[in-house]
């Protein structure tokens, strides 16, 4: 297999989409949402959660735009093109290659990365600056791509909307104005980047992301290397505050990966599967 920079032509980045501030509504805590879901959304009601891929993409565009309103893209076209090239190469090997995948580096000193429904992935300048090679970037992007493939954030957004609207109201909305539905969806889930997913979803994205990176021709150990770096940062450091609030501790994620794979990926760890990163200006 070949590396992204050899096989995939650069594509234009199209992330900046205006979203009215009035659409942003306060979000319930992730814990309270999980409690409500466990109590009030049985399997029989899942058909009411149905959304089209077009709905998912529009919701992701709006959610990504909300984040970009706070942390704009780094003003480096070469960097953005490079990250899109690597990200799209990995995404092409995923279970959802036909999504309009978009990747970007946002101008924030935080160490973090974010995924939005429909194929929108953003990493911070602070995280990018900590990476040692392209395999580590692939590990990070693979984790976020896995969230999109598994629809983790979309599930949280639409289930929260179901709890807010009720089954009958949501079914009527699904049959009516889809644009209005997406606005309601984003209004409920606009803070998905600051909300904590179920730990199982994060562990799943770690496992799936490592497989996607390996499938793209990278060492699968890029993500564990990044987790080790994050674990070395004092968790009271402002740069990792949000990361710790929205993710399990890196040490626990590493333990979960060790339990899942053991030595099963050792044969895929090649010294030449790293690659140089595009330099930060």
PATIGU-715743 format. One record per residue (C-alpha): x, y, z. Coordinates in pm, 1 decimal. Layout:
N
[[X; Y; Z]]
...
//
This chain:
281
[[0.0; 0.0; 0.0]]
[[107.1; 355.4; -62.6]]
[[102.2; 666.5; 143.4]]
[[-161.7; 934.1; 108.7]]
[[68.2; 1196.1; -33.1]]
[[160.0; 965.8; -322.7]]
[[-186.5; 845.7; -416.3]]
[[-454.6; 1108.6; -358.1]]
[[-477.0; 1440.8; -535.5]]
[[-537.8; 1742.3; -304.9]]
[[-896.8; 1863.7; -283.4]]
[[-1032.6; 2205.9; -194.7]]
[[-1137.7; 2255.8; 167.1]]
[[-1500.1; 2364.3; 209.3]]
[[-1571.4; 2384.3; 580.6]]
[[-1675.0; 2742.9; 649.0]]
[[-2053.9; 2756.5; 645.7]]
[[-2244.7; 3027.2; 830.9]]
[[-2484.1; 2912.1; 1101.0]]
[[-2706.0; 3166.7; 1281.5]]
[[-2614.8; 3199.1; 1646.9]]
[[-2981.9; 3165.1; 1736.8]]
[[-2963.8; 2797.8; 1643.7]]
[[-2726.7; 2722.4; 1928.3]]
[[-2918.2; 2595.1; 2231.0]]
[[-2781.8; 2495.7; 2573.1]]
[[-2714.2; 2122.1; 2586.1]]
[[-2792.7; 1887.7; 2871.0]]
[[-2499.8; 1711.9; 3032.6]]
[[-2389.4; 1393.0; 2861.1]]
[[-2460.4; 1195.1; 3177.5]]
[[-2817.8; 1321.7; 3204.1]]
[[-2873.6; 1245.8; 2835.3]]
[[-2747.2; 890.4; 2881.4]]
[[-2973.1; 842.5; 3183.2]]
[[-3275.2; 966.0; 2991.5]]
[[-3195.4; 747.7; 2695.1]]
[[-3167.4; 439.1; 2909.7]]
[[-3500.1; 513.1; 3075.5]]
[[-3711.6; 647.6; 2791.5]]
[[-3597.2; 531.1; 2447.3]]
[[-3668.2; 160.7; 2398.9]]
[[-3577.6; -33.7; 2086.0]]
[[-3932.3; -1.4; 1949.6]]
[[-3886.9; 373.1; 1905.8]]
[[-3568.6; 357.4; 1696.6]]
[[-3752.3; 403.5; 1364.0]]
[[-3838.2; 754.0; 1481.4]]
[[-3464.8; 833.6; 1487.5]]
[[-3422.0; 773.8; 1114.0]]
[[-3230.7; 1042.2; 925.0]]
[[-3103.8; 1045.3; 568.4]]
[[-2736.9; 1076.9; 476.5]]
[[-2821.0; 1423.7; 341.4]]
[[-2961.9; 1519.2; 683.6]]
[[-2644.5; 1390.1; 846.4]]
[[-2419.8; 1588.6; 613.7]]
[[-2613.6; 1912.4; 663.3]]
[[-2605.6; 1866.9; 1040.3]]
[[-2229.8; 1805.8; 1029.3]]
[[-2171.6; 2114.5; 815.4]]
[[-2359.5; 2329.3; 1062.9]]
[[-2187.2; 2178.7; 1366.4]]
[[-1842.4; 2224.1; 1206.9]]
[[-1929.9; 2583.8; 1124.0]]
[[-2017.3; 2646.2; 1487.3]]
[[-1672.5; 2529.5; 1593.9]]
[[-1500.7; 2731.3; 1320.3]]
[[-1680.3; 3040.5; 1447.1]]
[[-1485.8; 2999.3; 1771.2]]
[[-1159.1; 2855.8; 1637.3]]
[[-1095.6; 2941.0; 1270.1]]
[[-879.4; 2734.9; 1040.2]]
[[-504.1; 2792.5; 1051.0]]
[[-421.1; 3030.3; 765.8]]
[[-195.5; 2787.9; 580.5]]
[[-340.1; 2649.9; 257.3]]
[[-60.6; 2396.6; 219.5]]
[[-121.6; 2255.5; 566.4]]
[[-495.6; 2228.6; 509.5]]
[[-446.4; 2058.1; 173.3]]
[[-199.4; 1814.3; 327.0]]
[[-428.7; 1714.7; 615.5]]
[[-716.8; 1671.2; 369.7]]
[[-499.1; 1447.4; 152.8]]
[[-400.8; 1221.2; 442.3]]
[[-750.8; 1220.2; 591.1]]
[[-927.0; 1139.1; 266.2]]
[[-685.2; 860.0; 188.1]]
[[-767.3; 696.6; 522.3]]
[[-1141.0; 763.7; 482.5]]
[[-1141.5; 599.7; 138.4]]
[[-1053.9; 273.5; 311.7]]
[[-1335.2; 309.6; 563.6]]
[[-1685.2; 167.4; 549.4]]
[[-1821.6; 505.4; 434.5]]
[[-1586.9; 623.2; 156.1]]
[[-1856.8; 815.9; -30.8]]
[[-1916.9; 1082.0; 233.5]]
[[-1791.5; 1431.0; 136.4]]
[[-1498.1; 1407.8; 377.1]]
[[-1345.1; 1738.4; 489.1]]
[[-1051.0; 1783.7; 724.8]]
[[-894.5; 2090.3; 878.8]]
[[-653.2; 2223.6; 1141.1]]
[[-807.5; 2489.7; 1364.9]]
[[-608.7; 2766.1; 1529.7]]
[[-622.5; 2658.3; 1893.2]]
[[-347.2; 2578.2; 2142.7]]
[[-564.9; 2303.1; 2292.9]]
[[-461.9; 1943.4; 2232.3]]
[[-774.7; 1791.2; 2082.9]]
[[-955.0; 1665.0; 1773.5]]
[[-1321.7; 1668.5; 1678.9]]
[[-1558.7; 1486.7; 1446.2]]
[[-1898.8; 1598.6; 1320.9]]
[[-2158.5; 1388.0; 1137.2]]
[[-2129.3; 1354.8; 763.3]]
[[-1750.4; 1346.6; 734.8]]
[[-1620.6; 1664.0; 903.2]]
[[-1300.1; 1623.8; 1106.0]]
[[-1102.5; 1901.9; 1273.8]]
[[-783.9; 1883.3; 1478.8]]
[[-625.2; 2163.3; 1676.4]]
[[-297.0; 2331.6; 1600.1]]
[[-181.0; 2230.1; 1948.8]]
[[-237.8; 1861.5; 1876.4]]
[[-81.2; 1882.8; 1529.6]]
[[229.6; 2048.5; 1679.4]]
[[273.0; 1752.9; 1917.4]]
[[277.0; 1491.4; 1641.3]]
[[602.8; 1328.3; 1545.4]]
[[522.3; 1185.9; 1204.3]]
[[247.8; 1115.0; 954.2]]
[[160.5; 782.1; 1116.4]]
[[63.6; 967.3; 1433.7]]
[[-152.7; 1205.0; 1228.9]]
[[-311.3; 900.9; 1063.6]]
[[-388.8; 753.0; 1404.9]]
[[-562.1; 1069.9; 1520.7]]
[[-758.7; 1109.4; 1197.8]]
[[-846.0; 740.2; 1197.8]]
[[-1002.6; 774.6; 1543.7]]
[[-1217.5; 1068.9; 1432.3]]
[[-1311.0; 901.5; 1102.7]]
[[-1425.2; 601.3; 1305.3]]
[[-1659.4; 824.5; 1507.0]]
[[-1821.7; 939.1; 1181.9]]
[[-1837.2; 587.9; 1035.8]]
[[-2001.6; 457.3; 1352.9]]
[[-2233.6; 764.2; 1370.4]]
[[-2147.8; 818.6; 1737.3]]
[[-2214.3; 1193.2; 1750.5]]
[[-2512.6; 1171.6; 1519.0]]
[[-2672.4; 913.9; 1746.6]]
[[-2628.7; 1142.9; 2046.5]]
[[-2773.8; 1439.7; 1856.7]]
[[-3077.9; 1260.6; 1719.6]]
[[-3159.4; 1074.9; 2040.4]]
[[-3141.1; 1403.2; 2229.0]]
[[-3378.6; 1551.6; 1972.0]]
[[-3616.8; 1261.5; 2020.9]]
[[-3619.4; 1321.5; 2394.0]]
[[-3684.7; 1691.4; 2339.7]]
[[-3960.4; 1659.7; 2079.7]]
[[-4125.9; 1327.8; 2157.4]]
[[-4192.0; 1046.1; 1913.6]]
[[-4502.6; 1183.2; 1741.1]]
[[-4361.2; 1532.3; 1690.3]]
[[-4035.1; 1395.4; 1552.0]]
[[-4216.2; 1161.3; 1314.2]]
[[-4415.7; 1456.2; 1178.5]]
[[-4094.7; 1655.9; 1139.9]]
[[-3931.6; 1368.3; 951.4]]
[[-4224.2; 1371.9; 708.7]]
[[-4216.2; 1749.3; 664.8]]
[[-3951.3; 2021.2; 637.1]]
[[-3611.6; 1848.0; 641.6]]
[[-3422.9; 2177.5; 665.5]]
[[-3618.6; 2265.1; 977.4]]
[[-3539.4; 1921.1; 1115.3]]
[[-3166.5; 1974.4; 1063.7]]
[[-3188.9; 2314.6; 1234.7]]
[[-3357.8; 2151.1; 1530.4]]
[[-3098.4; 1874.5; 1529.3]]
[[-2808.8; 2119.0; 1535.0]]
[[-2984.7; 2331.6; 1792.5]]
[[-2993.7; 2031.2; 2022.3]]
[[-2644.5; 1904.6; 1940.2]]
[[-2448.5; 2222.6; 1873.3]]
[[-2219.5; 2153.5; 2168.5]]
[[-2127.3; 1802.2; 2060.2]]
[[-1760.7; 1899.2; 2055.9]]
[[-1773.1; 1968.1; 2430.2]]
[[-1988.0; 1667.9; 2521.7]]
[[-1863.2; 1336.6; 2647.2]]
[[-1956.4; 1031.5; 2444.5]]
[[-2009.9; 699.0; 2610.2]]
[[-1669.5; 551.2; 2699.9]]
[[-1747.9; 246.9; 2490.7]]
[[-1779.3; 470.1; 2183.3]]
[[-1434.1; 617.7; 2246.5]]
[[-1276.4; 276.5; 2293.4]]
[[-1446.6; 154.4; 1976.1]]
[[-1315.7; 456.0; 1782.3]]
[[-963.2; 385.9; 1910.7]]
[[-975.8; 24.9; 1788.5]]
[[-1143.2; 108.4; 1459.8]]
[[-909.8; 404.9; 1400.9]]
[[-599.1; 190.0; 1441.3]]
[[-736.4; -56.1; 1186.3]]
[[-816.5; 224.4; 940.3]]
[[-463.3; 367.1; 973.4]]
[[-309.9; 24.2; 913.9]]
[[-543.5; -35.0; 620.2]]
[[-414.3; 289.9; 465.7]]
[[-55.7; 166.9; 489.6]]
[[53.7; 338.1; 812.1]]
[[191.8; 186.2; 1128.6]]
[[-109.2; 109.9; 1350.1]]
[[83.2; 236.2; 1652.1]]
[[52.7; 604.3; 1564.4]]
[[-251.4; 652.7; 1787.1]]
[[-98.8; 477.8; 2091.1]]
[[208.3; 699.5; 2050.0]]
[[-13.4; 1009.1; 2061.0]]
[[-198.9; 878.4; 2366.5]]
[[133.7; 826.1; 2543.7]]
[[229.8; 1186.6; 2471.7]]
[[-102.6; 1315.0; 2604.3]]
[[-63.7; 1101.6; 2917.5]]
[[269.3; 1276.0; 2984.9]]
[[98.0; 1617.7; 3004.2]]
[[-28.8; 1724.2; 3346.2]]
[[-405.4; 1683.0; 3328.6]]
[[-447.9; 2025.0; 3495.1]]
[[-275.1; 2186.7; 3195.2]]
[[-525.8; 2411.4; 3017.2]]
[[-432.1; 2257.9; 2682.1]]
[[-580.9; 1918.6; 2775.8]]
[[-868.6; 2023.7; 3003.0]]
[[-1138.4; 1974.4; 2739.4]]
[[-981.2; 1651.0; 2616.3]]
[[-997.2; 1498.5; 2964.8]]
[[-1352.4; 1624.0; 3008.5]]
[[-1472.2; 1457.1; 2686.6]]
[[-1255.2; 1142.3; 2668.0]]
[[-1144.1; 859.7; 2896.9]]
[[-795.0; 901.3; 3041.4]]
[[-518.1; 813.2; 2791.1]]
[[-380.8; 542.1; 3020.3]]
[[-718.3; 366.8; 3023.9]]
[[-747.9; 396.4; 2646.3]]
[[-404.0; 238.2; 2610.7]]
[[-504.4; -45.5; 2843.6]]
[[-816.8; -107.0; 2638.4]]
[[-613.7; -119.8; 2316.2]]
[[-365.7; -361.9; 2472.3]]
[[-652.9; -585.4; 2582.5]]
[[-811.3; -571.6; 2236.5]]
[[-505.4; -627.8; 2019.4]]
[[-219.5; -753.6; 2234.3]]
[[57.5; -843.3; 1990.0]]
[[-187.3; -891.5; 1706.0]]
[[-72.1; -584.6; 1512.9]]
[[302.6; -622.1; 1565.6]]
[[357.6; -757.4; 1215.4]]
[[215.4; -437.0; 1068.6]]
[[458.2; -206.9; 1248.8]]
[[706.7; -101.3; 980.8]]
[[984.8; 153.0; 1043.5]]
[[917.9; 320.7; 708.4]]
[[542.9; 363.5; 768.4]]
[[573.5; 701.2; 939.3]]
[[640.3; 978.8; 691.8]]
[[722.9; 1345.6; 745.9]]
[[457.5; 1592.9; 848.2]]
[[387.8; 1916.0; 667.3]]
[[571.5; 2179.7; 875.5]]
[[377.2; 2433.3; 1079.4]]
[[452.0; 2793.4; 998.0]]
//
